[in-house]
Amino acid sequence: MAQKKLLYRVIFQNQGRVYELYAKHVSQAALFGFVELDGLIFGAKSNVVVDPSEEALQREFEDTERTYIPIHSVIRIDVVEKRGQAKVYALTESGNKVTPLPTPIYTPVKRDS
């Protein structure tokens, strides 16, 4: 039986916007505190229906072999069977009117002297 190829949907926030991308590979990066996305997938160029949001993302990432996302920016990562539409939208469009500040992964521990 042929093994299914995994496809990942990664949703993260960046500069007040929410990105939804599809990638062939997602892993913990060698850079501490980052998630590595490799093999970004966008719609075929021959599609008749063109989404300006996906087109803008494709232009933004056109020369990108892989990208590193800060782990505290990741909202969720899903394994999906079919590729959906990559999109980017403002945080307020998703129903959230407050932009959270980035938080550190580890907080310093006070030590008694």
ABEGO torsion letter per residue (X at the ends): XBBBBBBBBBBBBBGGBBBBBBBABBBBBABBGBBBBBGBBBBBAABABBBAAAAAAAAAAAABABBBBBAAABABBBBBABBBBBBBBBAAAAGBABBBBBBBABBBBBBBX
